[in-house]
């Protein structure tokens, strides 16, 4: 039997970088949603904002983050 330290389950701190990345991406999508909703004079909804942001901005956003983290 494995001890708690030998468990196959990852410890919460191992996800900290992953969670931070997901949170930062979500914040960018929410910012985009707010800006696009302001332009449209109505709430465009999260799903529409997500789709537009992924198609229009995600690649450039990821490239910029990679450049910033490698510097």
N, C-alpha and C positions, 0 to 999 in steps of 0.2 A: 504494500500500500504506500502511496506517495504522501509525503508530508505536505503541509500547506505551501511551503516554499518551493516544492517540486511540482506543484500542480500545473496541469496543462492550461488552466485558465489564466489569461493575462491579467496582470495587476492593473488597477485603475490608472496609476501614474504612467503606464506604458502607452496609454491612449492620449495623454495630454497634448502632444504635438498634433495628432490627428484631430482631436476635438477643437483645438485652437484654429486649425486650418478651416475646418467646416464652419465654425462660428464666424470667422472673418469673411468667408465667401458668402454666407447667409446675410451678414451685415451689408455687404456690397449689393446684394440683390434687393434688400429692403430699401437701401438708399436709392437705387435705380427705380424701384417701384414708386417711391415717393416723388421723385423728379418727373417720371412719366405720368403719374396721376395728376400732378400739378399742371403739366402741359395739357392734359386731356380734360381738365376741370372736373374730374371724377376719379374714383378709385378704380384702377385697372385690374386689381386683384393680384394675388401672389402668383398664381399659376401662369398668367399671361406675362407678368414681369419676369418670372423665372425663365420662361421659354425665350423671350426676347433677349434677356441678358446673356443667356448661354449662347445663343446664336450670334449675337452682335459683339459681346465684350469678353467672354470668359477666356478665350485663347490669349488675348492681349494681357488680360489681368494676370493670368498664370505666368506668362513670360516675364512680366514686370516683377512679380514676386520672386521668381527664380533668380533673376538678375540681382535683385536687392539682397536675397539671402546668400548668394554666392560671393558677394562683395565684402 
